[in-house]
Amino acid sequence: MVKRVVAVAALLVAVTPGGDPEPVERVAVHGDLEHARHVAVVVPGSDVDERRFDATVGEMARAVHAQAGRDDLAVVAWLGYRTPSGVGVDAASGRLARAGARSLARFVRDLPGEVHLLCHSYGSVVCGLAARGLDVADIAFTGSPGVRAGSVAELGTTARVWAARGEDDWTRWVPNVRFGDLGHGRDPVDPAFGARVFDTGTARGHDEYYRPGTASLRALARIAVGERP
């Protein structure tokens, strides 16, 4: 398999052609990754592909880096798996998330510094499945449909686990059940799950957790440097 890596200033783009379940990997880095003390990886959910990369996960990573304002932080926008399209069967099953979890584990293994995962929407399923094998300091779930675990303990991680969901995020109506490979289990903002829940403030809907000026972005920027929101 051939990998082409092009680095321009703070932007790194890696394209991996091939016919496997993870045909495209694209990564944008904000900050000095080589010398960073903290590295935050933003893991996106549904409807993110190479064409939508900059306007979605790319913008989320930019917002975290700008909000944190720290020279010792690098924020990575990571697209290392084929995301679900819409809210169909792929979004309800774990098939794509399992491929994403394997890819994420490989990626995180080579990162410098203290690593913090910021996982949005279906990306939280990816992070939940990958958690057990990752040496990371924090995992933060936003707008999660479930993480394929019934509790923080079931994730099998020593990381601090955070979760947030706005009041009008449609994922609040997702049935938190499992039937075979369909459904992703308990909501991580459920007190019984055991995550540390943080405020979303004025973030609205499913896609505003990283919007500048929101309490949720301020919280994510603090988590990205190992601090409490």
C-alpha positions as a Markdown table, in Angstrom:
| # | Residue | x | y | z |
|---|---|---|---|---|
| 1 | Met | 0.0 | 0.0 | 0.0 |
| 2 | Val | 1.3 | 3.4 | -1.0 |
| 3 | Lys | 1.0 | 6.4 | 1.4 |
| 4 | Arg | 1.6 | 9.9 | 0.2 |
| 5 | Val | 2.3 | 12.5 | 2.9 |
| 6 | Val | 2.3 | 16.1 | 2.1 |
| 7 | Ala | 3.3 | 18.7 | 4.8 |
| 8 | Val | 2.6 | 22.3 | 4.3 |
| 9 | Ala | 3.2 | 24.6 | 7.3 |
| 10 | Ala | 0.9 | 23.2 | 10.0 |
| 11 | Leu | -1.1 | 21.1 | 7.7 |
| 12 | Leu | -0.3 | 17.4 | 7.2 |
| 13 | Val | -2.4 | 15.4 | 4.7 |
| 14 | Ala | -2.0 | 11.7 | 4.3 |
| 15 | Val | -3.8 | 9.8 | 1.6 |
| 16 | Thr | -3.8 | 6.1 | 1.6 |
| 17 | Pro | -5.3 | 4.6 | -1.5 |
| 18 | Gly | -6.6 | 1.0 | -1.5 |
| 19 | Gly | -9.7 | -1.1 | -1.3 |
| 20 | Asp | -9.7 | -1.9 | 2.4 |
| 21 | Pro | -12.4 | -0.6 | 4.9 |
| 22 | Glu | -10.2 | 2.4 | 5.6 |
| 23 | Pro | -9.5 | 3.7 | 2.1 |
| 24 | Val | -8.7 | 7.3 | 3.0 |
| 25 | Glu | -6.8 | 8.8 | 5.9 |
| 26 | Arg | -6.5 | 12.5 | 6.1 |
| 27 | Val | -4.9 | 14.4 | 9.0 |
| 28 | Ala | -4.5 | 18.1 | 9.7 |
| 29 | Val | -2.2 | 19.3 | 12.5 |
| 30 | His | -2.6 | 22.6 | 14.3 |
| 31 | Gly | 0.5 | 23.5 | 16.4 |
| 32 | Asp | 4.0 | 22.0 | 16.7 |
| 33 | Leu | 3.3 | 18.2 | 16.9 |
| 34 | Glu | 7.0 | 17.3 | 17.1 |
| 35 | His | 7.5 | 19.3 | 20.3 |
| 36 | Ala | 4.0 | 19.3 | 21.8 |
| 37 | Arg | 3.6 | 18.4 | 25.5 |
| 38 | His | -0.1 | 17.8 | 24.8 |
| 39 | Val | -1.7 | 16.3 | 21.7 |
| 40 | Ala | -5.5 | 16.4 | 21.2 |
| 41 | Val | -7.0 | 14.2 | 18.5 |
| 42 | Val | -10.5 | 15.1 | 17.2 |
| 43 | Val | -12.4 | 12.0 | 16.1 |
| 44 | Pro | -15.4 | 12.9 | 13.9 |
| 45 | Gly | -18.7 | 11.1 | 13.3 |
| 46 | Ser | -21.1 | 10.6 | 10.4 |
| 47 | Asp | -21.0 | 12.3 | 7.1 |
| 48 | Val | -17.3 | 13.3 | 7.1 |
| 49 | Asp | -15.2 | 12.5 | 4.1 |
| 50 | Glu | -12.2 | 14.0 | 2.3 |
| 51 | Arg | -14.4 | 16.6 | 0.6 |
| 52 | Arg | -16.1 | 17.7 | 3.8 |
| 53 | Phe | -12.9 | 17.4 | 6.0 |
| 54 | Asp | -11.9 | 21.1 | 6.3 |
| 55 | Ala | -15.4 | 22.3 | 7.1 |
| 56 | Thr | -16.1 | 19.6 | 9.7 |
| 57 | Val | -13.3 | 18.0 | 11.7 |
| 58 | Gly | -10.7 | 20.4 | 10.4 |
| 59 | Glu | -12.7 | 23.4 | 11.7 |
| 60 | Met | -13.3 | 21.6 | 15.0 |
| 61 | Ala | -9.6 | 21.1 | 15.5 |
| 62 | Arg | -8.8 | 24.7 | 14.6 |
| 63 | Ala | -11.3 | 25.9 | 17.1 |
| 64 | Val | -9.9 | 23.8 | 20.0 |
| 65 | His | -6.3 | 25.0 | 19.2 |
| 66 | Ala | -7.4 | 28.7 | 19.0 |
| 67 | Gln | -9.4 | 28.4 | 22.2 |
| 68 | Ala | -6.6 | 26.8 | 24.2 |
| 69 | Gly | -4.0 | 29.4 | 23.0 |
| 70 | Arg | -1.2 | 27.1 | 24.2 |
| 71 | Asp | 2.2 | 26.7 | 22.5 |
| 72 | Asp | 2.6 | 23.3 | 24.1 |
| 73 | Leu | -0.6 | 21.9 | 22.5 |
| 74 | Ala | -1.0 | 20.3 | 19.0 |
| 75 | Val | -4.5 | 19.5 | 17.9 |
| 76 | Val | -5.0 | 16.8 | 15.2 |
| 77 | Ala | -8.0 | 16.6 | 13.0 |
| 78 | Trp | -8.1 | 12.9 | 12.2 |
| 79 | Leu | -10.1 | 11.1 | 9.5 |
| 80 | Gly | -8.8 | 7.5 | 9.5 |
| 81 | Tyr | -11.9 | 5.5 | 8.8 |
| 82 | Arg | -14.9 | 5.6 | 6.5 |
| 83 | Thr | -17.6 | 7.3 | 8.4 |
| 84 | Pro | -21.3 | 6.4 | 8.2 |
| 85 | Ser | -23.6 | 8.3 | 5.8 |
| 86 | Gly | -26.6 | 9.7 | 7.5 |
| 87 | Val | -28.4 | 7.8 | 10.3 |
| 88 | Gly | -28.9 | 4.5 | 8.5 |
| 89 | Val | -27.8 | 1.0 | 9.3 |
| 90 | Asp | -24.1 | 1.9 | 9.2 |
| 91 | Ala | -24.6 | 4.5 | 11.9 |
| 92 | Ala | -26.5 | 2.1 | 14.1 |
| 93 | Ser | -24.0 | -0.8 | 13.8 |
| 94 | Gly | -20.4 | -1.2 | 14.9 |
| 95 | Arg | -18.9 | -2.3 | 11.6 |
| 96 | Leu | -17.3 | 1.0 | 10.6 |
| 97 | Ala | -16.5 | 1.9 | 14.2 |
| 98 | Arg | -14.4 | -1.3 | 14.6 |
| 99 | Ala | -12.4 | -0.5 | 11.5 |
| 100 | Gly | -12.0 | 3.1 | 12.8 |
| 101 | Ala | -10.9 | 1.8 | 16.3 |
| 102 | Arg | -8.1 | -0.2 | 14.8 |
| 103 | Ser | -7.0 | 2.7 | 12.7 |
| 104 | Leu | -7.1 | 5.1 | 15.6 |
| 105 | Ala | -5.1 | 2.7 | 17.8 |
| 106 | Arg | -2.3 | 2.6 | 15.2 |
| 107 | Phe | -2.3 | 6.3 | 14.8 |
| 108 | Val | -2.3 | 7.2 | 18.5 |
| 109 | Arg | 0.5 | 4.7 | 19.2 |
| 110 | Asp | 3.0 | 6.9 | 17.4 |
| 111 | Leu | 2.1 | 10.3 | 18.9 |
| 112 | Pro | 4.4 | 12.2 | 21.2 |
| 113 | Gly | 3.4 | 13.8 | 24.5 |
| 114 | Glu | 0.3 | 13.3 | 26.5 |
| 115 | Val | -2.7 | 12.4 | 24.3 |
| 116 | His | -6.3 | 13.5 | 24.7 |
| 117 | Leu | -9.1 | 12.2 | 22.6 |
| 118 | Leu | -12.1 | 14.5 | 21.6 |
| 119 | Cys | -14.7 | 12.2 | 20.1 |
| 120 | His | -17.9 | 13.6 | 18.5 |
| 121 | Ser | -21.1 | 11.7 | 17.5 |
| 122 | Tyr | -20.3 | 8.3 | 15.9 |
| 123 | Gly | -16.6 | 9.1 | 16.6 |
| 124 | Ser | -17.4 | 8.3 | 20.2 |
| 125 | Val | -18.3 | 4.8 | 19.2 |
| 126 | Val | -14.9 | 4.6 | 17.5 |
| 127 | Cys | -13.1 | 5.9 | 20.7 |
| 128 | Gly | -15.2 | 3.6 | 23.0 |
| 129 | Leu | -14.1 | 0.5 | 21.0 |
| 130 | Ala | -10.5 | 1.7 | 20.9 |
| 131 | Ala | -10.2 | 2.8 | 24.5 |
| 132 | Arg | -9.0 | -0.4 | 26.1 |
| 133 | Gly | -5.8 | -0.5 | 24.0 |
| 134 | Leu | -4.9 | 3.2 | 24.1 |
| 135 | Asp | -2.4 | 5.0 | 26.3 |
| 136 | Val | -4.3 | 8.3 | 26.6 |
| 137 | Ala | -4.9 | 10.8 | 29.4 |
| 138 | Asp | -8.4 | 11.9 | 28.5 |
| 139 | Ile | -11.4 | 10.7 | 26.4 |
| 140 | Ala | -14.2 | 13.2 | 25.9 |
| 141 | Phe | -17.5 | 12.2 | 24.3 |
| 142 | Thr | -19.8 | 14.9 | 22.8 |
| 143 | Gly | -23.2 | 14.2 | 21.2 |
| 144 | Ser | -22.7 | 10.5 | 21.6 |
| 145 | Pro | -25.2 | 7.8 | 20.6 |
| 146 | Gly | -23.4 | 5.4 | 23.0 |
| 147 | Val | -19.9 | 4.0 | 23.2 |
| 148 | Arg | -20.5 | 0.2 | 23.2 |
| 149 | Ala | -19.8 | 0.0 | 26.9 |
| 150 | Gly | -22.2 | 0.2 | 29.9 |
| 151 | Ser | -19.8 | 2.1 | 32.2 |
| 152 | Val | -16.4 | 3.8 | 32.4 |
| 153 | Ala | -15.1 | 0.6 | 33.9 |
| 154 | Glu | -16.2 | -1.4 | 30.9 |
| 155 | Leu | -14.1 | 0.8 | 28.6 |
| 156 | Gly | -11.1 | -0.7 | 30.3 |
| 157 | Thr | -9.1 | 2.6 | 30.3 |
| 158 | Thr | -7.2 | 4.5 | 32.9 |
| 159 | Ala | -8.0 | 7.8 | 31.1 |
| 160 | Arg | -10.2 | 10.4 | 32.6 |
| 161 | Val | -13.6 | 10.0 | 30.8 |
| 162 | Trp | -15.7 | 13.1 | 30.0 |
| 163 | Ala | -19.1 | 13.4 | 28.4 |
| 164 | Ala | -21.5 | 16.2 | 27.3 |
| 165 | Arg | -24.7 | 16.6 | 25.3 |
| 166 | Gly | -26.8 | 19.6 | 24.7 |
| 167 | Glu | -30.5 | 19.7 | 25.7 |
| 168 | Asp | -31.7 | 19.8 | 22.1 |
| 169 | Asp | -29.2 | 17.4 | 20.5 |
| 170 | Trp | -31.2 | 14.8 | 18.6 |
| 171 | Thr | -29.0 | 12.0 | 20.0 |
| 172 | Arg | -30.9 | 12.3 | 23.3 |
| 173 | Trp | -33.7 | 10.4 | 21.5 |
| 174 | Val | -31.5 | 7.5 | 20.4 |
| 175 | Pro | -32.5 | 4.2 | 22.1 |
| 176 | Asn | -29.5 | 3.3 | 24.2 |
| 177 | Val | -29.9 | -0.5 | 23.7 |
| 178 | Arg | -28.0 | -3.2 | 22.0 |
| 179 | Phe | -29.6 | -5.9 | 19.7 |
| 180 | Gly | -26.9 | -7.9 | 18.1 |
| 181 | Asp | -24.6 | -5.4 | 16.3 |
| 182 | Leu | -27.3 | -2.7 | 16.3 |
| 183 | Gly | -27.3 | 0.0 | 18.9 |
| 184 | His | -24.4 | 1.4 | 20.9 |
| 185 | Gly | -25.6 | 1.0 | 24.5 |
| 186 | Arg | -25.8 | 3.3 | 27.5 |
| 187 | Asp | -25.6 | 7.0 | 27.0 |
| 188 | Pro | -22.2 | 8.3 | 28.5 |
| 189 | Val | -24.0 | 11.3 | 30.1 |
| 190 | Asp | -26.2 | 8.9 | 32.1 |
| 191 | Pro | -25.0 | 9.1 | 35.7 |
| 192 | Ala | -24.9 | 5.3 | 35.9 |
| 193 | Phe | -22.2 | 5.4 | 33.2 |
| 194 | Gly | -19.8 | 7.2 | 35.5 |
| 195 | Ala | -18.3 | 9.8 | 33.1 |
| 196 | Arg | -17.5 | 13.3 | 34.3 |
| 197 | Val | -20.2 | 15.4 | 32.6 |
| 198 | Phe | -19.5 | 18.9 | 31.6 |
| 199 | Asp | -21.7 | 21.9 | 30.5 |
| 200 | Thr | -22.4 | 22.7 | 26.9 |
| 201 | Gly | -23.7 | 26.2 | 27.6 |
| 202 | Thr | -25.1 | 27.9 | 24.4 |
| 203 | Ala | -24.2 | 25.0 | 22.0 |
| 204 | Arg | -27.3 | 24.1 | 20.1 |
| 205 | Gly | -28.2 | 20.9 | 18.2 |
| 206 | His | -25.8 | 18.2 | 17.4 |
| 207 | Asp | -23.0 | 20.1 | 15.7 |
| 208 | Glu | -22.2 | 23.2 | 17.8 |
| 209 | Tyr | -20.0 | 21.7 | 20.6 |
| 210 | Tyr | -16.9 | 23.2 | 18.9 |
| 211 | Arg | -18.5 | 26.5 | 18.1 |
| 212 | Pro | -16.4 | 29.5 | 19.4 |
| 213 | Gly | -18.0 | 31.2 | 22.4 |
| 214 | Thr | -19.6 | 28.1 | 23.8 |
| 215 | Ala | -19.0 | 26.5 | 27.2 |
| 216 | Ser | -18.5 | 23.2 | 25.5 |
| 217 | Leu | -15.5 | 24.5 | 23.4 |
| 218 | Arg | -14.0 | 26.1 | 26.4 |
| 219 | Ala | -14.3 | 22.7 | 28.3 |
| 220 | Leu | -12.8 | 20.7 | 25.4 |
| 221 | Ala | -9.9 | 23.1 | 25.1 |
| 222 | Arg | -9.1 | 22.6 | 28.8 |
| 223 | Ile | -9.4 | 18.8 | 28.5 |
| 224 | Ala | -7.0 | 19.0 | 25.5 |
| 225 | Val | -4.3 | 20.2 | 27.9 |
| 226 | Gly | -5.1 | 17.9 | 30.8 |
| 227 | Glu | -7.1 | 20.3 | 32.8 |
| 228 | Arg | -10.6 | 20.1 | 34.4 |
| 229 | Pro | -13.3 | 22.0 | 32.4 |
